[in-house]
């Protein structure tokens, strides 16, 4: 099973060493964008419980900001790459994903994506080199004697089982409110929504705008942390749809103000998304389908309109559409009417709200909260120096053992030997019999 | 996958109806012997949490005793079978399993077991008839409007997936301290050891006997609730092995006192097994390998000698032998020396105690205790009228859909059509070409 790096969500790998009991030392190898947001929630909880947390990050990191917390240690290593290099690669990738599919044949599109992916992997490879060839850093890490490594694998292309085989425990950032039920191994736990919290108060200006919506309420709209700009044509299509609804709209958008923008819509460079989705006036959420946003909507029971852009987003939207809490529109081909109709339906047809509330009840009805489960497993691995009792034997098998080829080979060899022996015996008996008959005839 | 009724442990099936919120009405369809002991632990907890629990049992039940609790309701239905009929069938089954394998060829043994199993299934079928044809009882059950059914399926021979498909949630009476890691579906929870508790004080006479063992400590010996008698020869082999160890022995045994019984060994018709295994003087446990006894030993960290007798017991013992907490001896072929050596090894080689303590630590290090998880899921099914979000789509597929035969069939039909069309076209072109050539030649 090959692991598409793009569709893999937060998978936390823990390989554990040393000490046990009490508080431990945790080394963290984070990923960028939404993955870092989940990781931060776990790290804050670990620090609160008295663990010593060190995040290993490069000087070129986009979102991993050492100034966010005084209680988390940051080990920032120098790299020849710059933050701009990184952002350029991500930006090109996002642009290609979003706009190039309708422009080119599938093969050309695929090779363009592949080309940028290789550039991205080259960056990651350089970062890895900058760590392992940095003798001073490596010495420091080795003498630090960490109990556990928390890694967010976004990983050169590798196989799923190869990466999985090295981890003691996997924490998946989804749950069964969102996933389709399927078998999983005991060293996997589903901790989706671990970053969600009850809503806090909004900033005064925003609260006033939300309250001004009256009974119609508001719609929250965000395309996530990776997309900052859109083409003017698409922006106007979206804005003119939003202008036609009776709700007020809060739109997280960084680009030029579209000329079709209605008076009911306000643009924000940043929005307190979780607090907005938890606001009693919020009627719907327009989302690109990142798991973090979807989980905030599930947590607060808000129906959605999905505009998936790339990687795992079409999959994610397909899931919530199946659960009956969302409708999907296509970013590249939708008209204003398409978006308008989808919005009107999820807001006015009560079944969407009902399903969203049902999903929210399932999400909240867990014996232990996802964040506490994540922290429990990290501490478990430290306490027991691993989680060997949960590790399936499959990880220690070669591919021919996994497919029982050694057993089948042995059985085939047995059958072949038996057939060979029987044939030889028959042949021998037949020759003997033929000889005797010949002799008899001669006499 | 066919379900051997004998190897299936406590699988609690819940199909849920009606009401939600607060306290619910639970209907219980129990099984006999050790399964009933686990079920009782769950029912007591449910009653303590304010639920109304009704156990449906026949007048011929062996262990399900309406006098055990005033807070659990018992709906005892009349049946033409007697308790003796039931005990006879079980007794014959146990005798055949224990003694007949070495006496007969495997085929004869197998057909003897099969014959008694059919008698057993006949009894169960009669019980079922006695319920569904009892109009008064059925009316009463239907008007009672239960929220959930708790069933312990032992079940006519049926397929695993058929039974599984009907349940909202499955509670398996093992856990990963005991099981080999393998994939499982999200509507399965492993609640092994739910009946285990910290040890209570022993009866005075027993405590005195245990204390008299001094530093050597004691050995606890039980072959479970189903085996009440053994052949004289086997009993003497066992007794003479026990007579040779420096420990005192507490042996749960109902039969005639063996003449080789040593002064260090006392026979008891019943022992408080969990309290004995949790006693600080207990050095080892000799067990037939029922999951309840094994879990009490895991809970208290006690090494074991396994004498598996039938059904799932050889499997269970194989597991704990692999975990390094037990040795196995064969009931029919062991000599006194075999049993003696096994006992000496698990008591004197410290690795067995170390492994048992390690397993015990893993067992106790769970976020939520098994009994609380079992109760949570029962209440969850009542609150949400099922657990549909955990139900894999596989249960709604036919066998040919499950094996993708419909998809493969369709694809094969497509390929066949394409090949047929191409062949026809080629043939047509060839004929045309041949005709033209003939014409050309003629001209």
Interface residues (C-beta under 8 A of the other chain):
Chain A: X176 X177 X180 X181 X182 X183 X184 X185 X186 X187 X361 X362 X365 X367 X368 X372 X373 X376 X380 X383 X384 X389 X390 X391 X392 X393
Chain B: X176 X177 X180 X181 X182 X183 X184 X185 X186 X187 X361 X362 X365 X367 X368 X372 X373 X376 X380 X383 X384 X389 X390 X391 X392 X393
